[in-house]
Amino acid sequence: MALYRFLSDHYVGTQYYLAGTIASTADVGGTLPTGWPPSNAVDPLDNAGVNAFYALGQTTPVLVRTQWSTQSVSPPVTYWKRVVGSSNQWALTGLGAGLPAIGI
């Protein structure tokens, strides 16, 4: 029951998602597989999505871009950011701001 906005074009199984597309998991009637582990090129839009994104741990940010369309894509609201004053602690912004920071 997770909802995501794609930041770049994706293939998930046999389904193609353009950057900017919003999709949910099959357990709530969406087209993404139930339990799909999100890539670092999505912006989670609900608590289930944030929890799945957080569970994967800190990842390198990606370019926000479209490849095959002219649809504009906004930057993510929820992403990993280094904790100020720390060399190895990372925390989520946006919807994930209330989750504890993790060390890498």
Buried (B, 14 or more C-beta within 10 A) or exposed (E): BBBBBBBBBBEBEEEEBBBBBEBBBEEEEBBBEEEBEBBBBBBBBBEBBBBBBBEEEBBEEBEBEBEEEEEEBEEBBBBBBBEEEEEEBBBBEBBBEEEEBBEE
